[in-house]
Amino acid sequence: MLSEYPEDYVKTITCDRGKEFSGYKEIEEKLNCDVYFADPYCAWQKGSNENTNGLLREFYPKGMDLSLTNNNELSSILNLMNNRPRKCLGYKTPLEVMYEF
């Protein structure tokens, strides 16, 4: 999904050490960015990620079989999340900041 944005929009990605990021080199090459890994049990190193995960859990509870969802549902949820004001963005939405409305 990030490859749809202009190259200069994605500079770094910080993630945990989950197996879903085992292909991080491919991500770095495709997006021309750097991928960083937080230290184990150091959630504060990726605060925005943790906050976003919490927001996602409102729609997808822990333990839910994610194969039961589809791209239309996910797009709708991402639209809601990206139009939600965030304190860390001065109460602007991520889309407002991204496109500088």
TINURO-323295 format. One record per atom (N, C-alpha, C): residue in one letter; x, y, z. Coordinates in pm, whole numbers, padded with zeros to 5 digits, always signed. Layout:
// residues N
AXYZ ...
***
This chain:
// residues 101
M+00082-00120+00000 M+00000+00000+00000 M+00086+00126+00000 L+00200+00122+00068 L+00284+00241+00076 L+00349+00275-00058 S+00361+00179-00146 S+00422+00205-00276 S+00335+00296-00364 E+00210+00317-00324 E+00120+00404-00400 E+00149+00552-00376 Y+00227+00583-00272 Y+00256+00722-00237 Y+00386+00767-00304 P+00402+00899-00321 P+00529+00949-00375 P+00647+00899-00291 E+00759+00877-00356 E+00876+00817-00291 E+00922+00892-00167 D+00912+01024-00168 D+00962+01101-00055 D+00868+01102+00065 Y+00751+01038+00055 Y+00657+01031+00168 Y+00699+00927+00271 V+00764+00821+00228 V+00803+00713+00318 V+00954+00714+00331 K+01001+00762+00446 K+01146+00771+00468 K+01196+00658+00557 T+01118+00624+00660 T+01155+00516+00751 T+01030+00440+00794 I+01052+00318+00835 I+00947+00234+00893 I+01006+00174+01020 T+00935+00185+01131 T+00978+00124+01256 T+00878+00016+01293 C+00928-00102+01319 C+00837-00214+01348 C+00892-00297+01462 D+00813-00394+01503 D+00862-00484+01606 D+00935-00599+01537 R+00969-00699+01611 R+01049-00808+01555 R+00964-00928+01514 G+00839-00901+01473 G+00751-01008+01430 G+00794-01069+01298 K+00757-01195+01276 K+00799-01265+01154 K+00741-01203+01028 E+00636-01119+01042 E+00577-01056+00925 E+00671-00955+00860 F+00780-00919+00931 F+00877-00826+00875 F+01007-00895+00836 S+01004-01027+00822 S+01125-01099+00784 S+01174-01058+00645 G+01086-01007+00562 G+01124-00961+00429 G+01152-00812+00425 Y+01207-00758+00533 Y+01227-00613+00542 Y+01320-00559+00435 K+01417-00638+00390 K+01509-00591+00285 K+01433-00559+00157 E+01338-00644+00124 E+01255-00621+00005 E+01172-00493+00020 I+01122-00468+00141 I+01045-00347+00168 I+01135-00224+00150 E+01257-00231+00206 E+01350-00120+00193 E+01380-00090+00047 E+01403-00194-00031 E+01436-00175-00172 E+01317-00120-00251 K+01201-00177-00229 K+01084-00135-00305 K+01043+00009-00273 L+01054+00049-00146 L+01011+00182-00104 L+01125+00282-00095 N+01248+00234-00114 N+01366+00320-00101 N+01366+00392+00034 C+01351+00313+00139 C+01347+00366+00275 C+01427+00275+00367 D+01442+00317+00491 D+01510+00235+00592 D+01407+00175+00685 V+01427+00049+00723 V+01341-00019+00819 V+01420-00037+00948 Y+01361+00007+01059 Y+01422-00006+01190 Y+01338-00099+01275 F+01404-00169+01366 F+01335-00261+01456 F+01348-00211+01600 A+01236-00205+01667 A+01237-00168+01809 A+01295-00284+01889 D+01355-00250+02002 D+01407-00354+02091 D+01290-00431+02151 P+01310-00560+02180 P+01203-00640+02241 P+01154-00577+02371 Y+01024-00578+02391 Y+00957-00529+02512 Y+00979-00379+02536 C+01002-00304+02428 C+01024-00158+02438 C+00920-00086+02352 A+00795-00099+02390 A+00685-00043+02310 A+00699+00109+02293 W+00762+00177+02388 W+00777+00322+02379 W+00863+00364+02260 Q+00940+00271+02203 Q+01023+00305+02088 Q+00941+00317+01959 K+00819+00274+01965 K+00731+00283+01848 K+00590+00324+01893 G+00586+00438+01961 G+00461+00486+02020 G+00347+00504+01920 S+00376+00563+01805 S+00270+00582+01705 S+00217+00448+01655 N+00308+00351+01640 N+00264+00217+01598 N+00170+00156+01700 E+00207+00168+01828 E+00125+00110+01934 E-00012+00178+01939 N-00015+00308+01923 N-00142+00380+01922 N-00228+00335+01805 T-00168+00323+01688 T-00243+00281+01570 T-00293+00137+01585 N-00210+00051+01645 N-00254-00086+01670 N-00377-00087+01761 G-00377+00001+01861 G-00493+00011+01950 G-00618+00054+01875 L-00601+00148+01783 L-00716+00192+01702 L-00765+00078+01612 L-00673+00004+01555 L-00712-00110+01470 L-00787-00217+01550 R-00747-00235+01677 R-00812-00336+01761 R-00959-00303+01788 E-00999-00179+01767 E-01141-00145+01779 E-01222-00215+01670 F-01158-00241+01558 F-01225-00305+01444 F-01190-00453+01434 Y-01066-00486+01467 Y-01016-00623+01457 Y-00963-00669+01592 P-01049-00730+01674 P-01006-00774+01807 P-00892-00875+01801 K-00809-00875+01903 K-00698-00969+01910 K-00751-01112+01898 G-00684-01192+01818 G-00725-01331+01798 G-00821-01351+01683 M-00869-01240+01623 M-00962-01251+01511 M-00890-01310+01389 D-00958-01392+01315 D-00905-01448+01191 D-00913-01340+01084 L-00798-01279+01052 L-00796-01168+00957 L-00826-01210+00814 S-00826-01340+00788 S-00863-01385+00653 S-01013-01366+00628 L-01088-01334+00735 L-01233-01313+00720 L-01266-01172+00672 T-01167-01084+00665 T-01190-00948+00618 T-01159-00939+00469 N-01187-00824+00408 N-01158-00806+00266 N-01104-00665+00243 N-01056-00639+00124 N-00994-00510+00093 N-01092-00393+00105 N-01218-00414+00069 N-01317-00305+00081 N-01337-00266+00227 E-01349-00365+00313 E-01366-00339+00456 E-01243-00269+00511 L-01124-00318+00477 L-01001-00257+00525 L-00988-00113+00476 S-01020-00087+00351 S-01014+00050+00297 S-01108+00143+00372 S-01225+00095+00406 S-01321+00174+00481 S-01268+00208+00620 I-01209+00110+00686 I-01153+00130+00819 I-01034+00226+00814 L-00947+00209+00716 L-00833+00300+00701 L-00878+00442+00673 N-00985+00458+00598 N-01040+00590+00572 N-01087+00655+00703 L-01155+00578+00787 L-01199+00630+00917 L-01079+00671+01003 M-00979+00586+01007 M-00862+00614+01090 M-00783+00734+01039 N-00771+00747+00908 N-00694+00858+00851 N-00768+00991+00855 N-00896+00988+00887 N-00973+01111+00901 N-01004+01141+01048 R-00936+01073+01138 R-00953+01093+01282 R-00844+01187+01333 P-00881+01299+01396 P-00780+01392+01447 P-00690+01325+01551 R-00563+01361+01549 R-00465+01304+01642 R-00397+01414+01722 K-00387+01393+01851 K-00322+01490+01939 K-00179+01517+01893 C-00106+01410+01855 C+00035+01425+01816 C+00051+01505+01687 L-00057+01527+01615 L-00054+01605+01491 L-00120+01741+01510 G-00130+01784+01635 G-00193+01913+01662 G-00343+01910+01632 Y-00404+01796+01655 Y-00547+01772+01633 Y-00587+01783+01486 K-00491+01767+01398 K-00521+01753+01255 K-00536+01604+01228 T-00595+01572+01115 T-00604+01433+01075 T-00476+01395+01000 P-00443+01266+00996 P-00327+01225+00916 P-00338+01271+00770 L-00458+01266+00714 L-00473+01311+00574 L-00449+01460+00559 E-00492+01537+00657 E-00467+01682+00651 E-00317+01711+00652 V-00245+01641+00739 V-00101+01661+00747 V-00032+01613+00620 M-00075+01500+00571 M-00011+01442+00452 M-00028+01531+00329 Y-00146+01584+00314 Y-00174+01666+00195 Y-00174+01815+00225 E-00142+01853+00350 E-00132+01991+00394 E-00251+02077+00351 F-00371+02029+00392 F-00495+02103+00362 F-00494+02236+00433 
***
